């Protein structure tokens, strides 16, 4: 089924990187052609040791041409993501993935970026599903994805809990989390997570169950947050980017602790 709603945001591989890779490939091929003509087409006499150097140089240029060609092809072959009010469309696939069905939204750093922000967003329907990556070299603001995602997902999980189910969130324990990675794929391949479950009456953290009545509401302090009991015991601490779908988790957790009537 095609989505006829207005597109809110389009994420696509950036034109800047296309130009960079394409220019590098063109220059490399141009140098190869000139070198080949200078040696073989002009009738220039070259000594044996010179031929060896030219052969090595040609091989290096071939490798560079293949490398830049691969980067250009991979960059252009990446899918385009379109954000609508109720979900995201992957490339040219018909229909959308509803935001309510996306369980994990992971924010992380890759490349040379340094700081507490993020330049990559990955999402998937569940723990068994493949990741879809809006990488650092894509156009578009990832905040638009988050703003569109949070409310539908939150409403869905509220209904799940009200019907007796549990909302599962995944996070990166401190011993597993990584500040940066070389690229998005290397980060996701190494990603290890633990789970927090939110139910109607309490939370399960690493197999330990705690009633909401014994928990404080959760407040973000800069880029850090802690889950505390009313006795000020710290049960877990995270950075914002360590918890997948953090904004949804925080709102759902705070609503549940507030309903207990003893959060503060």
C-alpha positions in Angstrom: 0.0 0.0 0.0 1.4 3.4 -1.0 1.5 6.2 1.6 -0.2 9.4 0.3 0.6 11.6 3.3 2.9 14.6 3.1 6.6 13.8 3.5 8.0 15.4 6.7 11.7 14.7 6.1 13.8 12.9 3.5 17.1 11.3 4.5 19.4 10.5 1.5 23.1 10.0 0.9 24.6 13.5 0.8 25.5 15.0 -2.5 28.8 16.3 -1.0 30.1 12.8 -0.5 29.0 11.8 -4.0 31.0 14.7 -5.4 34.1 13.9 -3.3 34.1 10.2 -4.2 33.3 10.9 -7.9 36.0 13.6 -8.2 38.6 11.3 -6.6 37.7 8.5 -9.0 37.8 10.8 -12.0 41.2 12.2 -11.0 42.6 8.8 -10.4 41.4 7.5 -13.8 42.7 10.7 -15.5 46.2 10.2 -14.1 46.1 6.5 -15.2 45.2 7.5 -18.7 47.9 10.2 -18.9 50.5 7.9 -17.5 49.6 5.2 -20.0 49.7 7.6 -22.9 53.0 9.1 -21.7 54.7 5.7 -21.6 53.1 3.8 -24.4 51.4 6.2 -26.7 54.2 8.8 -27.0 56.9 6.3 -28.0 59.0 7.5 -25.0 61.9 5.2 -24.3 62.0 4.1 -20.7 64.8 2.1 -18.9 64.0 -1.2 -17.3 64.1 0.2 -13.7 61.8 3.0 -14.9 59.3 0.5 -16.3 59.2 -1.2 -12.9 58.4 2.1 -11.1 55.7 2.9 -13.7 54.2 -0.6 -13.3 54.1 -0.1 -9.5 52.5 3.3 -9.9 49.9 2.0 -12.3 49.0 -0.8 -9.9 48.6 1.7 -7.1 46.3 3.9 -9.3 44.2 0.8 -10.2 43.8 0.0 -6.5 42.9 3.6 -5.8 40.4 3.6 -8.7 38.7 0.5 -7.4 38.6 1.9 -3.8 37.0 5.2 -4.8 34.7 3.4 -7.2 33.6 1.1 -4.4 33.0 4.1 -2.0 31.0 5.9 -4.7 28.9 2.8 -5.5 28.2 1.9 -1.8 27.3 5.5 -1.0 24.9 5.9 -3.9 23.4 2.4 -3.3 22.3 3.3 0.3 18.5 3.6 0.8 16.6 6.8 1.0 14.3 7.1 4.1 11.1 9.2 4.0 9.4 10.3 7.2 5.6 10.6 7.4 3.4 11.4 10.3 2.8 7.8 11.2 6.0 6.0 10.0 9.0 5.7 7.8 9.4 4.4 4.3 12.5 2.5 3.3 13.8 3.4 -0.2 11.2 2.5 -2.9 9.5 -0.2 -0.8 5.7 0.2 -0.8 4.0 1.2 2.5 5.7 2.3 5.7 7.1 0.9 8.9 4.7 2.4 11.6 6.6 4.2 14.4 4.6 2.2 16.9 6.3 -1.0 15.7 9.9 0.3 15.9 11.3 -1.0 19.2 14.8 0.3 19.1 16.2 3.7 18.1 19.9 3.9 18.7 22.0 7.1 18.6 25.7 6.9 18.3 29.0 8.5 17.1 31.2 7.4 14.4 34.2 8.8 12.5 36.1 11.7 13.9 33.3 13.4 15.8 34.1 14.1 19.4 31.6 15.2 22.1 28.3 14.2 23.7 26.2 14.5 20.6 25.6 11.9 17.9 25.9 11.7 14.1 24.2 8.4 13.4 20.7 7.0 14.0 19.8 3.3 13.6 16.4 1.8 14.0 14.8 -1.7 13.9 11.5 -3.3 14.6 12.8 -5.8 17.2 16.0 -7.5 18.4 15.9 -10.0 15.5 15.3 -7.5 12.8 18.1 -5.9 10.7 19.2 -2.4 11.6 18.3 0.5 9.2 21.0 3.3 9.4 20.6 7.0 8.8 24.4 7.5 8.8 26.5 10.6 9.4 26.9 11.1 5.6 23.1 11.5 5.1 21.3 14.7 4.6 18.5 15.7 7.0 18.2 16.3 10.8 17.8 13.1 12.9 15.9 15.1 15.5 13.0 15.1 13.0 12.9 11.3 13.2 12.8 11.4 17.0 10.1 14.0 17.2 7.9 12.0 14.9 8.7 8.6 16.6 8.3 9.3 20.3 4.5 9.9 20.7 3.2 7.0 18.5 5.6 4.6 20.2 4.7 5.8 23.7 1.0 5.5 23.0 1.5 1.9 21.7 3.5 0.8 24.8 1.0 2.4 27.2 -1.7 0.2 25.6 0.5 -2.9 25.8 1.1 -2.3 29.5 -2.6 -1.6 30.2 -3.5 -4.9 28.5 -1.1 -6.8 30.9 2.0 -6.9 28.7 5.5 -5.4 29.2 7.5 -2.8 27.4 11.1 -3.9 26.8 13.9 -1.4 26.3 17.5 -2.2 25.5 20.5 -0.3 26.7 24.3 -0.6 26.5 25.9 -1.4 29.9 28.9 0.8 30.8 31.3 -2.2 30.3 29.9 -2.5 26.7 29.2 1.0 25.5 31.5 2.7 23.0 31.9 6.5 22.6 32.9 6.3 19.0 33.4 3.8 16.2 35.1 3.8 12.8 31.7 3.6 11.0 28.1 2.7 11.6 28.4 -0.9 10.6 31.3 -1.7 12.8 29.4 -0.1 15.8 26.3 -2.2 15.2 28.2 -5.4 14.7 29.8 -5.1 18.1 26.7 -3.8 19.9 25.9 -5.7 23.1 22.8 -4.8 25.1 20.9 -5.6 28.3 17.2 -5.2 28.9 14.8 -3.2 31.2 11.2 -4.2 31.3 8.4 -1.9 32.4 5.2 -3.5 33.5 2.0 -2.3 35.1 3.2 -2.3 38.7 7.0 -2.3 38.5 10.3 -2.6 36.6 12.6 -5.5 35.9 16.2 -4.6 35.7 18.7 -7.4 34.9 16.2 -10.0 36.3 15.7 -7.9 39.5 12.1 -6.7 40.0 11.4 -3.3 41.7 7.9 -1.8 42.4 7.3 1.7 41.0 6.4 2.7 44.5 10.0 2.2 45.5 11.4 4.3 42.6 12.0 8.0 42.0 11.0 9.6 38.7 13.8 9.8 36.2 15.3 13.2 35.4 18.1 13.8 32.8 21.1 15.7 34.2 23.0 17.0 31.3 23.8 13.9 29.3 23.6 11.5 32.2 20.7 9.9 34.1 20.3 7.5 37.0 17.6 5.1 38.2 17.2 5.7 41.9 15.1 4.2 44.7 13.2 6.5 47.1 16.1 5.6 49.5 18.6 7.2 47.1 20.1 3.8 46.1 21.4 4.0 42.5 20.2 1.0 40.5 21.7 2.0 37.2 23.3 4.9 35.4 23.5 5.7 31.8 24.4 8.4 29.2 21.5 9.6 27.0 22.8 7.6 24.0 23.3 4.4 25.9 19.5 3.8 26.2 17.7 3.0 23.0 14.5 5.0 22.5 15.5 6.9 25.6 12.8 9.7 25.4 10.1 7.1 25.2 11.6 5.2 28.1 11.9 8.2 30.3 8.3 9.4 29.7 6.8 5.9 30.2 8.9 5.3 33.3 8.0 8.7 34.8 4.3 8.2 34.2 4.4 4.8 35.9 6.3 6.1 38.9 4.0 9.0 39.2 1.0 6.7 39.1 2.4 4.8 42.1 1.7 7.9 44.2 5.1 7.7 46.0 7.6 9.0 43.4 9.3 12.2 44.2 
